[in-house]
Amino acid sequence: MARPPESVVHGSAAPPEHSPEASAKNLPSIDRLLRAPAVAALVAEHGHTLVADAARSLLADFRERIGHAQLAPSAIEFEAIERSLANRVQARLAPRMKPVLNLTGTVIHTNLGRALLADAALAHVQAMMAGPNNLEYDLATGARGDRDSIVEGLLCELTGAEAATVVNNNAAAVLLTIAALARGKEVIVSRGELVEIGGAFRMPDVMESAGAKLVEVGTTNRTHPHDYERAMTERTALLMKVHTSNYAVQGFTSAVDEATLSSIAKKHGLPLATDLGSGALIDMAAYGLPREPTPQEMLGAGCDVVTFSGDKLLGGPQAGLIVGTREAIGRIRKFPMKRALRMSKLPLAALEATLMLYQRPERLARDLPTLRLLTRPLADIEATAQAVLPALQTALAPRYTVSTVPLQGQIGSGSLPIERLPSSGLAIAPVEKKGSGRALDALAAAFRQLPTPVIGRIADDRLILDCRCLEDFTQLTTQIPHLSL
Ligand SMILES: *Cc1c(COP(=O)(O)O)cnc(C)c1O
């Protein structure tokens, strides 16, 4: 709920005789405040600790503001204090993490939590977290089990890998792979693939953290097989390819594909690892989406290890998935750092349920929210924009005009940034051109302050609300009366 302000500076009460400002002498004691019926009711509901603590901090704030002559007497009338206290208690009980409406047009938005979990994953998490489970317990033998075994079979089935393991996220998967296979040795990577993925994940830094020496080959735009061959020494331990997920090098380019690189690696008895980043488990092109290389293709081309994220195109929880040969995965699993990077039972339950959805590919576009949103028919998105339009027009007139507009969205989270998703949404523009920048910022802020904050984007002097991820338009329309401009 929107929080009313804690105090009102200009009240209607008559000022006290001597001073137009509130006096600290008029503040009630903590004890008197806590005994007041309305406050006693708060204590009965939430307990003494929280309410007394909120009361102490409220009175301390009042005292300080009185000291700075910032409070009107009406603000410290007893009833006003009671209301302020109730608001303060509510504010303390309101979680910092809250649901938002992602109307940015970027479906897998890292700042907004990436993939949405499927109902099946939510249900499995709830069922598994509410009590004990067989996380590391082998029910057949009654002996200690391995948490990897919960998803390893599924991952092997879905990707064709011999073995699989999972860690906390893909950054951890890459770090662990390099450390386990090449600590103290050299890793050859093309200069065109030395990516930074945001959040300070840069390939050269990851190499250093993993204790491996990065050997760069080729140039930014072109790398050839002989570049790798020439860089090999007896200290080389790993060849690595990184999927350049968040940018595209276009024009006069050349990269060495996995199959070619794999034959070079094999000739020298070295493993080849590929960091796919997004790693879709299905052929995205079959759904009319931009093509993404799959782990199964990478393994088929001869990669020994493929790493990818759980919460990007896969549509599951934050996770780092590592699939590959029995030999390479065995070394990775045994490496001591694995213990520090292991997945917790909570996302593991979500991952298992998400992977199980892939066993029924015909239903996937319905069951997996990420794929459902990415494949949502344009007509549907347009209908949503139309449904929201009248209420927004009424609420924002006369200061803003609102219209439906065709838009270009994106997949997000390291899928090709140059590929666009045709979408539809609302464009809100200030009528008064003077000061329109400030008016737009204020409007965007008002949407962010709704009970379920609405996150759009500002472009071309308009606030854009992309409706692709708004499957239930009432989530927006019911909030419009709360907009405070
Ligand atoms: C996203 C990405 C990562 C990091 O994955 P997280 O799951 O966010 O840790 C690593 N490499 C590539 C190529 C990526 O796209």
The ligand as an ORCA input file, in Angstrom:
! r2SCAN-3c Opt
* xyz 0 1
  C      25.211    -14.168    -18.236
  C      26.527    -14.723    -18.610
  C      27.425    -15.148    -17.619
  C      27.114    -15.029    -16.155
  O      26.063    -15.875    -15.792
  P      25.321    -15.674    -14.382
  O      24.356    -16.819    -14.313
  O      24.688    -14.347    -14.411
  O      26.351    -15.774    -13.318
  C      28.626    -15.669    -18.036
  N      28.954    -15.756    -19.342
  C      28.113    -15.342    -20.324
  C      28.540    -15.451    -21.750
  C      26.875    -14.808    -19.999
  O      26.035    -14.396    -20.950
*
